Amino acid sequence: MISGGRMVVEGRSQSCVVLDLSPNGACIHLLYPEAAPTSAVLHLPGGVVRKAARRWQREDVAGYEFCEQS
């Protein structure tokens, strides 16, 4: 799966590319090669919005785990 998405951090939004999506998380390609935020709200394909925490990063690709929804 490769699809467009958005990452929102502290009220700022930036585009990203969703490389892979699972029930527990997402693999995100960052369009700006910098440190990925430790937590973000991900706007994913199909209108899905999830809070997520960064678990790893390799250059411009980061893995996020979805946080429990309350």
C-alpha positions in Angstrom: 0.0 0.0 0.0 1.3 3.4 -0.9 -1.0 6.3 -0.3 -1.0 9.9 0.8 -1.6 10.9 4.4 -1.1 13.8 6.8 0.7 14.0 10.1 -0.4 16.6 12.7 1.9 17.7 15.5 1.1 20.5 17.9 -1.4 22.0 15.4 0.9 21.9 12.4 0.1 19.6 9.6 2.5 18.1 7.0 2.0 15.7 4.2 3.5 12.2 4.3 3.3 8.9 2.4 1.8 5.8 4.1 4.0 2.9 2.9 2.3 0.2 5.0 -0.7 0.1 7.3 -1.6 -2.6 9.9 -4.2 -2.8 12.7 -1.4 -1.8 15.2 0.5 0.9 13.3 1.8 2.4 10.1 5.1 2.8 8.2 5.4 6.5 7.1 7.7 8.1 4.5 8.5 11.6 5.7 8.7 14.2 3.0 11.1 16.3 5.0 14.2 14.4 6.2 14.3 15.4 9.8 13.7 13.7 13.1 10.2 12.3 13.1 8.0 13.6 16.0 7.8 11.2 19.0 4.0 11.4 18.8 1.5 12.6 16.2 -2.1 12.4 15.0 -2.0 10.5 11.7 -4.7 11.1 9.1 -4.7 7.9 7.0 -6.4 6.7 3.9 -10.1 6.2 4.1 -10.6 9.0 6.6 -9.0 7.1 9.5 -7.5 9.4 12.2 -5.3 7.8 14.9 -3.0 9.0 17.6 0.4 7.3 17.3 3.8 7.1 18.9 7.1 6.7 16.9 8.8 3.4 17.6 11.7 3.6 15.1 13.1 5.8 12.3 15.6 5.1 9.6 16.5 8.2 7.6 13.2 9.4 6.0 11.0 6.4 7.0 9.5 6.0 10.5 7.3 3.3 12.2 4.4 4.5 14.3 2.4 2.4 16.7 -1.2 3.4 17.3 -2.1 4.5 20.8 -5.1 3.0 22.6 -8.3 4.8 21.9 -10.3 5.9 24.9 
